[in-house]
Amino acid sequence: MSAIKKELIKFFFAGICAVSTDAFCYWLLYHYSTPSIAKAISFILGSIVAYIINKFWTFSQKEYSGSELIKFSILYGLTFFANVGMNKLILILLNIKIIAFLFATGTSTVLNFIGQKWWVFNPKRIGG
């Protein structure tokens, strides 16, 4: 199996953990705040889970790198807005929470794999 296929499989399982964290927190917070605030907080918590799993397991980066953490934060900052924006757009269009959540998650997932694989955790670019 190629290295990228292995990474995709690991990224998928890491994503299940991160999305589960995101979903649980979203559903819990949805009843106590606005949908956008609930989604923002749940996304951040899911992002923390994603960083830890993807750094150490999916992309096997064992050393600390300040630039890696900055890049991850920038990437997740950008995908945060894509996620929350997509969630709001689908809620406006369809007003179906699960569909909004899935579209938001799908959008940020694709962007996050591309960014982590070729920018954040790319050993040739770390520190550079």
N, CA, C and O of each residue as an XYZ file, in Angstrom:
512
protein
N       0.850     -1.179      0.000
C       0.000      0.000      0.000
C       0.894      1.240      0.000
O       1.900      1.298      0.707
N       0.510      2.221     -0.800
C       1.315      3.437     -0.898
C       1.218      4.257      0.387
O       0.280      4.109      1.171
N       2.207      5.119      0.582
C       2.254      5.964      1.776
C       1.033      6.874      1.864
O       0.483      7.073      2.947
N       0.610      7.426      0.731
C      -0.538      8.343      0.781
C      -1.822      7.589      1.125
O      -2.686      8.136      1.811
N      -1.963      6.355      0.667
C      -3.151      5.565      1.022
C      -3.178      5.274      2.517
O      -4.231      5.334      3.151
N      -2.015      4.958      3.072
C      -1.934      4.732      4.522
C      -2.303      5.996      5.288
O      -3.027      5.945      6.283
N      -1.794      7.134      4.813
C      -2.118      8.403      5.466
C      -3.611      8.721      5.359
O      -4.214      9.217      6.310
N      -4.193      8.437      4.215
C      -5.627      8.683      4.046
C      -6.455      7.825      4.999
O      -7.436      8.302      5.571
N      -6.068      6.571      5.170
C      -6.778      5.683      6.095
C      -6.633      6.185      7.528
O      -7.612      6.248      8.272
N      -5.405      6.541      7.911
C      -5.185      7.075      9.254
C      -5.942      8.394      9.442
O      -6.544      8.627     10.490
N      -5.906      9.257      8.411
C      -6.609     10.532      8.472
C      -8.105     10.302      8.647
O      -8.769     11.038      9.377
N      -8.633      9.286      7.979
C     -10.043      8.935      8.105
C     -10.386      8.567      9.551
O     -11.366      9.065     10.106
N      -9.579      7.697     10.154
C      -9.848      7.297     11.537
C      -9.625      8.449     12.521
O     -10.370      8.595     13.491
N      -8.607      9.255     12.271
C      -8.400     10.451     13.104
C      -9.596     11.385     12.954
O     -10.052     11.992     13.923
N     -10.090     11.489     11.734
C     -11.251     12.324     11.473
C     -12.494     11.854     12.209
O     -13.288     12.667     12.680
N     -12.663     10.538     12.308
C     -13.798     10.004     13.054
C     -13.729     10.472     14.508
O     -14.741     10.864     15.089
N     -12.544     10.430     15.083
C     -12.372     10.889     16.466
C     -12.656     12.389     16.584
O     -13.361     12.828     17.492
N     -12.097     13.163     15.657
C     -12.280     14.619     15.698
C     -13.730     15.005     15.429
O     -14.281     15.870     16.110
N     -14.346     14.367     14.443
C     -15.735     14.681     14.109
C     -16.672     14.234     15.229
O     -17.673     14.895     15.503
N     -16.350     13.118     15.872
C     -17.168     12.671     17.004
C     -17.116     13.694     18.132
O     -18.133     13.999     18.755
N     -15.924     14.220     18.385
C     -15.771     15.277     19.389
C     -16.575     16.501     18.968
O     -17.323     17.069     19.764
N     -16.412     16.903     17.708
C     -17.120     18.052     17.152
C     -18.638     17.849     17.274
O     -19.344     18.727     17.770
N     -19.128     16.709     16.829
C     -20.570     16.452     16.828
C     -21.147     16.438     18.239
O     -22.177     17.059     18.501
N     -20.487     15.734     19.138
C     -20.977     15.650     20.514
C     -21.074     17.044     21.129
O     -22.086     17.398     21.734
N     -20.022     17.818     20.970
C     -20.011     19.170     21.551
C     -21.034     20.077     20.870
O     -21.688     20.886     21.529
N     -21.172     19.940     19.548
C     -22.147     20.751     18.812
C     -23.566     20.483     19.298
O     -24.315     21.413     19.596
N     -23.927     19.216     19.375
C     -25.292     18.869     19.798
C     -25.542     19.308     21.238
O     -26.638     19.759     21.571
N     -24.544     19.179     22.078
C     -24.686     19.598     23.472
C     -24.847     21.122     23.577
O     -25.750     21.611     24.256
N     -23.968     21.861     22.902
C     -23.958     23.321     22.995
C     -25.080     23.985     22.205
O     -25.463     25.113     22.513
N     -25.609     23.307     21.198
C     -26.659     23.867     20.352
C     -27.861     24.325     21.178
O     -28.511     25.317     20.847
N     -28.146     23.601     22.243
C     -29.300     23.904     23.078
C     -29.049     25.043     24.069
O     -29.983     25.533     24.704
N     -27.788     25.463     24.201
C     -27.438     26.479     25.191
C     -26.881     27.761     24.590
O     -26.552     28.695     25.322
N     -26.770     27.816     23.263
C     -26.226     29.002     22.608
C     -26.783     29.087     21.193
O     -27.668     28.318     20.816
N     -26.262     30.022     20.421
C     -26.671     30.115     19.018
C     -25.998     28.993     18.227
O     -24.978     28.459     18.662
N     -26.556     28.633     17.075
C     -25.927     27.575     16.268
C     -24.485     27.912     15.867
O     -23.627     27.029     15.861
N     -24.215     29.164     15.535
C     -22.854     29.532     15.111
C     -21.852     29.447     16.262
O     -20.722     28.999     16.066
N     -22.253     29.868     17.448
C     -21.355     29.761     18.606
C     -21.130     28.291     18.960
O     -20.004     27.886     19.247
N     -22.189     27.503     18.942
C     -22.055     26.066     19.219
C     -21.112     25.418     18.216
O     -20.267     24.604     18.589
N     -21.256     25.778     16.940
C     -20.412     25.184     15.888
C     -18.980     25.655     16.032
O     -18.052     24.872     15.831
N     -18.782     26.897     16.370
C     -17.421     27.426     16.531
C     -16.680     26.699     17.653
O     -15.541     26.269     17.469
N     -17.317     26.563     18.803
C     -16.675     25.895     19.944
C     -16.431     24.421     19.635
O     -15.358     23.893     19.928
N     -17.417     23.762     19.049
C     -17.254     22.336     18.749
C     -16.149     22.112     17.720
O     -15.406     21.135     17.804
N     -16.043     23.020     16.748
C     -14.994     22.916     15.734
C     -13.610     23.048     16.361
O     -12.695     22.297     16.023
N     -13.464     23.992     17.266
C     -12.171     24.186     17.937
C     -11.786     22.951     18.739
O     -10.634     22.520     18.687
N     -12.720     22.381     19.473
C     -12.424     21.181     20.262
C     -12.073     19.997     19.355
O     -11.152     19.236     19.652
N     -12.796     19.848     18.266
C     -12.476     18.802     17.297
C     -11.107     19.028     16.659
O     -10.392     18.072     16.360
N     -10.749     20.282     16.454
C      -9.442     20.622     15.868
C      -8.292     20.217     16.776
O      -7.256     19.752     16.299
N      -8.464     20.387     18.057
C      -7.421     19.981     19.006
C      -7.197     18.474     18.932
O      -6.058     18.007     18.912
N      -8.284     17.725     18.891
C      -8.188     16.268     18.758
C      -7.496     15.907     17.443
O      -6.625     15.037     17.417
N      -7.880     16.571     16.354
C      -7.288     16.310     15.037
C      -5.790     16.595     15.024
O      -5.016     15.816     14.468
N      -5.378     17.696     15.629
C      -3.956     18.047     15.644
C      -3.136     16.957     16.326
O      -2.126     16.501     15.790
N      -3.566     16.554     17.480
C      -2.801     15.567     18.251
C      -2.700     14.243     17.497
O      -1.611     13.685     17.363
N      -3.819     13.746     17.010
C      -3.807     12.447     16.322
C      -3.048     12.526     15.008
O      -2.222     11.660     14.717
N      -3.319     13.562     14.205
C      -2.658     13.656     12.900
C      -1.168     13.929     13.006
O      -0.382     13.378     12.234
N      -0.772     14.760     13.940
C       0.655     15.048     14.100
C       1.444     13.791     14.439
O       2.433     13.462     13.784
N       0.985     13.097     15.477
C       1.775     11.977     15.991
C       1.507     10.652     15.286
O       2.400      9.808     15.226
N       0.309     10.444     14.754
C      -0.006      9.140     14.177
C      -0.096      9.192     12.661
O       0.626      8.465     11.978
N      -0.970     10.039     12.119
C      -1.185     10.055     10.673
C       0.065     10.462      9.907
O       0.470      9.775      8.969
N       0.678     11.574     10.300
C       1.817     12.097      9.560
C       3.147     11.880     10.282
O       4.180     12.375      9.831
N       3.135     11.152     11.386
C       4.332     10.709     12.121
C       5.350     11.812     12.389
O       6.545     11.631     12.154
N       4.883     12.935     12.871
C       5.784     14.034     13.221
C       5.977     14.023     14.732
O       5.085     14.430     15.476
N       7.117     13.568     15.180
C       7.356     13.395     16.613
C       8.007     14.603     17.270
O       7.866     14.802     18.477
N       8.709     15.399     16.501
C       9.429     16.542     17.045
C       8.525     17.771     17.123
O       7.617     17.942     16.308
N       8.785     18.614     18.107
C       8.053     19.869     18.219
C       8.537     20.835     17.144
O       9.735     20.938     16.882
N       7.613     21.528     16.538
C       7.948     22.542     15.546
C       7.003     23.722     15.725
O       5.790     23.593     15.558
N       7.570     24.865     16.064
C       6.755     26.063     16.217
C       6.091     26.465     14.915
O       4.933     26.882     14.909
N       6.824     26.343     13.798
C       6.240     26.726     12.510
C       5.102     25.779     12.136
O       4.123     26.194     11.516
N       5.232     24.511     12.511
C       4.170     23.536     12.255
C       2.898     23.926     13.015
O       1.800     23.874     12.462
N       3.051     24.309     14.260
C       1.902     24.717     15.066
C       1.258     25.984     14.506
O       0.033     26.103     14.492
N       2.065     26.914     14.054
C       1.551     28.143     13.440
C       0.803     27.813     12.150
O      -0.294     28.320     11.914
N       1.404     26.961     11.316
C       0.755     26.569     10.056
C      -0.572     25.857     10.321
O      -1.570     26.122      9.650
N      -0.578     24.951     11.302
C      -1.808     24.246     11.649
C      -2.869     25.245     12.100
O      -4.032     25.143     11.710
N      -2.467     26.201     12.914
C      -3.408     27.213     13.404
C      -3.958     28.063     12.270
O      -5.148     28.376     12.254
N      -3.115     28.436     11.332
C      -3.566     29.210     10.170
C      -4.539     28.380      9.338
O      -5.614     28.853      8.966
N      -4.152     27.140      9.051
C      -5.017     26.253      8.269
C      -6.370     26.084      8.938
O      -7.408     26.228      8.292
N      -6.362     25.777     10.233
C      -7.618     25.558     10.937
C      -8.394     26.854     11.131
O      -9.620     26.828     11.234
N      -7.702     27.983     11.183
C      -8.403     29.259     11.206
C      -9.187     29.472      9.925
O     -10.339     29.907      9.957
N      -8.561     29.166      8.797
C      -9.234     29.308      7.507
C     -10.368     28.296      7.352
O     -11.458     28.640      6.895
N     -10.107     27.052      7.734
C     -11.152     26.039      7.584
C     -12.251     26.207      8.637
O     -13.373     25.740      8.446
N     -11.928     26.868      9.737
C     -12.937     27.213     10.730
C     -14.020     28.072     10.080
O     -15.210     27.796     10.231
N     -13.606     29.116      9.355
C     -14.567     29.996      8.706
C     -15.333     29.269      7.608
O     -16.527     29.501      7.421
N     -14.650     28.392      6.884
C     -15.334     27.591      5.866
C     -16.372     26.678      6.517
O     -17.478     26.527      5.998
N     -16.022     26.070      7.651
C     -16.914     25.155      8.357
C     -18.126     25.883      8.919
O     -19.262     25.486      8.659
N     -17.899     26.933      9.677
C     -18.999     27.675     10.300
C     -19.866     28.334      9.224
O     -21.091     28.359      9.341
N     -19.232     28.865      8.185
C     -19.986     29.494      7.103
C     -20.861     28.502      6.346
O     -22.015     28.797      6.036
N     -20.314     27.334      6.052
C     -21.090     26.317      5.358
C     -22.248     25.842      6.233
O     -23.357     25.636      5.741
N     -21.991     25.668      7.524
C     -23.046     25.263      8.453
C     -24.190     26.283      8.423
O     -25.359     25.906      8.341
N     -23.851     27.560      8.490
C     -24.874     28.614      8.495
C     -25.628     28.660      7.164
O     -26.850     28.804      7.145
N     -24.904     28.539      6.063
C     -25.520     28.574      4.740
C     -26.546     27.446      4.580
O     -27.661     27.680      4.115
N     -26.172     26.239      4.961
C     -27.088     25.101      4.817
C     -28.276     25.242      5.772
O     -29.399     24.875      5.424
N     -28.031     25.772      6.975
C     -29.162     26.010      7.884
C     -30.135     27.034      7.278
O     -31.351     26.886      7.407
N     -29.605     28.062      6.625
C     -30.462     29.059      5.983
C     -31.243     28.426      4.824
O     -32.444     28.648      4.675
N     -30.544     27.643      4.016
C     -31.174     27.063      2.828
C     -32.150     25.934      3.151
O     -33.246     25.871      2.595
N     -31.734     25.035      4.065
C     -32.523     23.828      4.324
C     -33.085     23.726      5.734
O     -34.076     23.033      5.967
N     -32.450     24.415      6.668
C     -32.819     24.355      8.081
C     -32.864     22.916      8.621
O     -33.763     22.542      9.374
N     -31.854     22.120      8.205
C     -31.739     20.740      8.688
C     -30.355     20.604      9.327
O     -29.340     20.608      8.630
N     -30.323     20.485     10.657
C     -29.056     20.498     11.399
C     -28.070     19.427     10.924
O     -26.892     19.725     10.728
N     -28.526     18.198     10.738
C     -27.597     17.122     10.377
C     -26.992     17.357      8.993
O     -25.810     17.086      8.785
N     -27.778     17.850      8.061
C     -27.258     18.145      6.720
C     -26.258     19.296      6.798
O     -25.207     19.253      6.158
N     -26.581     20.319      7.578
C     -25.663     21.451      7.749
C     -24.351     20.988      8.355
O     -23.276     21.380      7.900
N     -24.441     20.149      9.389
C     -23.242     19.634     10.042
C     -22.393     18.821      9.068
O     -21.173     18.985      9.025
N     -23.027     17.945      8.288
C     -22.290     17.093      7.346
C     -21.633     17.905      6.232
O     -20.489     17.632      5.869
N     -22.324     18.883      5.691
C     -21.726     19.733      4.660
C     -20.554     20.531      5.231
O     -19.506     20.641      4.595
N     -20.732     21.083      6.420
C     -19.662     21.853      7.061
C     -18.447     20.970      7.315
O     -17.312     21.368      7.050
N     -18.691     19.778      7.826
C     -17.607     18.843      8.133
C     -16.905     18.382      6.860
O     -15.676     18.316      6.823
N     -17.661     18.066      5.826
C     -17.063     17.626      4.562
C     -16.177     18.685      3.937
O     -15.090     18.387      3.442
N     -16.639     19.908      3.962
C     -15.862     21.013      3.399
C     -14.528     21.175      4.120
O     -13.475     21.240      3.485
N     -14.578     21.237      5.440
C     -13.336     21.444      6.190
C     -12.435     20.209      6.151
O     -11.214     20.347      6.228
N     -12.998     19.013      6.034
C     -12.189     17.788      5.981
C     -11.295     17.768      4.745
O     -10.097     17.500      4.840
N     -11.879     18.049      3.604
C     -11.105     18.050      2.352
C      -9.998     19.100      2.424
O      -8.845     18.820      2.097
N     -10.353     20.297      2.850
C      -9.359     21.367      2.950
C      -8.267     21.031      3.969
O      -7.099     21.355      3.752
N      -8.634     20.392      5.066
C      -7.656     20.059      6.099
C      -6.682     18.968      5.666
O      -5.494     19.055      5.979
N      -7.149     17.947      4.957
C      -6.208     16.915      4.509
C      -5.188     17.521      3.555
O      -3.986     17.299      3.702
N      -5.657     18.268      2.599
C      -4.753     18.890      1.627
C      -3.737     19.779      2.344
O      -2.538     19.699      2.076
N      -4.213     20.613      3.243
C      -3.316     21.519      3.958
C      -2.347     20.817      4.889
O      -1.180     21.200      4.965
N      -2.807     19.798      5.596
C      -1.913     19.079      6.509
C      -0.887     18.248      5.747
O       0.293     18.233      6.098
N      -1.334     17.567      4.719
C      -0.439     16.684      3.954
C       0.664     17.469      3.258
O       1.834     17.095      3.336
N       0.308     18.537      2.590
C       1.289     19.208      1.745
C       1.815     20.522      2.296
O       2.660     21.161      1.669
N       1.325     20.936      3.464
C       1.847     22.184      4.014
C       2.244     22.036      5.475
O       3.404     22.272      5.811
N       1.330     21.657      6.349
C       1.612     21.644      7.790
C       2.607     20.548      8.163
O       3.645     20.836      8.759
N       2.306     19.311      7.825
C       3.121     18.179      8.260
C       4.043     17.627      7.179
O       4.501     16.489      7.284
N       4.314     18.394      6.170
C       5.223     17.985      5.109
C       6.653     18.153      5.634
O       7.104     19.280      5.841
N       7.372     17.040      5.851
C       8.722     17.119      6.429
C       9.686     18.015      5.648
O      10.612     18.584      6.225
N       9.470     18.137      4.359
C      10.348     18.974      3.536
C      10.111     20.457      3.798
O      10.959     21.292      3.484
N       8.945     20.784      4.378
C       8.593     22.197      4.556
C       8.644     22.631      6.013
O       8.658     23.832      6.283
N       8.671     21.695      6.966
C       8.674     22.073      8.377
C       9.899     22.938      8.674
O      11.034     22.600      8.338
N       9.623     24.030      9.297
C      10.696     24.962      9.637
C      11.042     25.886      8.485
O      11.787     26.849      8.661
N      10.509     25.602      7.314
C      10.855     26.428      6.161
C       9.742     27.274      5.686
O       9.902     28.019      4.720
